[in-house]
Amino acid sequence: MNDRGPAFPSEQGEDKHGGWNQTYDPGMSLRDWFAGQALPGLIGLDSDADDKGIAHDAYLYADAMLAERAKGADDETSA
């Protein structure tokens, strides 16, 4: 599955001592971010669900969102 790349990449910034940091941090994937956004709603839906089931469902929603997003990108390129 293509996770569509990083959600919050960073190539530079200040370190904790005020110096400039040139290291690359890819951040979380967009898939992870989408799953995290779905998670609060899923937790509130079923208090009897186990943690692994809720996490699994969050990624199902994330995958569905990525698939829809990819359709939109395909639509834009064909226009």
Rosetta blueprint (number, residue, H / E / L):
1 M L
2 N L
3 D L
4 R L
5 G L
6 P E
7 A L
8 F L
9 P L
10 S E
11 E L
12 Q L
13 G E
14 E E
15 D L
16 K L
17 H L
18 G L
19 G L
20 W E
21 N E
22 Q L
23 T L
24 Y L
25 D E
26 P L
27 G L
28 M L
29 S E
30 L H
31 R H
32 D H
33 W H
34 F H
35 A H
36 G H
37 Q H
38 A H
39 L H
40 P H
41 G H
42 L H
43 I H
44 G H
45 L H
46 D L
47 S L
48 D L
49 A L
50 D L
51 D H
52 K H
53 G H
54 I H
55 A H
56 H H
57 D H
58 A H
59 Y H
60 L H
61 Y H
62 A H
63 D H
64 A H
65 M H
66 L H
67 A H
68 E H
69 R H
70 A H
71 K H
72 G H
73 A H
74 D H
75 D H
76 E H
77 T H
78 S H
79 A L
